[in-house]
Amino acid sequence: MNPIFIVAALAAALAACVPATPSYLVAAADPAIPSPGPRYATVTAGVKDYQPLGPRDWRELNRQVAPGSGQPSSEGARRGR
């Protein structure tokens, strides 16, 4: 007899011993278990308003986005410092 058939027969015998549906999956469908109702959330919750701004000084904008004194700058990293 071929060993593959023996392994397949053992697998089928073990599969027959497994319960059909786990109990934790059945308990989720029980209507007697209380659960909190759905909360209302607006569709636009968390949306930011992006309005165009007037012209600003580019030097000040560069200073705002530049790394702080404790952070290495990209120029220093390029030079190997």
MOFENWO-V31919 format. One record per residue. N is the residue number from 1. D_LAST is the distance of its C-alpha to the last C-alpha in Angstrom with 2 decimals. Layout:
n=N d_last=D_LAST
n=N d_last=D_LAST
This chain:
n=1 d_last=73.01
n=2 d_last=69.53
n=3 d_last=66.73
n=4 d_last=65.03
n=5 d_last=68.15
n=6 d_last=68.13
n=7 d_last=64.49
n=8 d_last=65.26
n=9 d_last=68.34
n=10 d_last=66.43
n=11 d_last=63.73
n=12 d_last=66.49
n=13 d_last=68.20
n=14 d_last=65.05
n=15 d_last=64.35
n=16 d_last=67.84
n=17 d_last=67.09
n=18 d_last=64.12
n=19 d_last=65.08
n=20 d_last=65.06
n=21 d_last=62.96
n=22 d_last=60.75
n=23 d_last=62.00
n=24 d_last=58.70
n=25 d_last=58.92
n=26 d_last=62.54
n=27 d_last=61.86
n=28 d_last=59.52
n=29 d_last=62.49
n=30 d_last=64.78
n=31 d_last=65.84
n=32 d_last=66.97
n=33 d_last=63.41
n=34 d_last=62.23
n=35 d_last=58.94
n=36 d_last=57.29
n=37 d_last=58.03
n=38 d_last=55.51
n=39 d_last=53.59
n=40 d_last=53.59
n=41 d_last=50.29
n=42 d_last=50.14
n=43 d_last=48.82
n=44 d_last=46.52
n=45 d_last=45.00
n=46 d_last=41.28
n=47 d_last=41.31
n=48 d_last=39.25
n=49 d_last=40.72
n=50 d_last=38.58
n=51 d_last=40.21
n=52 d_last=39.00
n=53 d_last=37.45
n=54 d_last=37.94
n=55 d_last=35.44
n=56 d_last=32.48
n=57 d_last=30.02
n=58 d_last=27.05
n=59 d_last=24.73
n=60 d_last=25.66
n=61 d_last=25.28
n=62 d_last=21.70
n=63 d_last=20.96
n=64 d_last=22.70
n=65 d_last=20.71
n=66 d_last=17.23
n=67 d_last=15.05
n=68 d_last=15.79
n=69 d_last=13.99
n=70 d_last=13.44
n=71 d_last=11.97
n=72 d_last=8.53
n=73 d_last=9.43
n=74 d_last=9.88
n=75 d_last=8.81
n=76 d_last=5.20
n=77 d_last=5.69
n=78 d_last=7.68
n=79 d_last=5.76
n=80 d_last=3.81
n=81 d_last=0.00
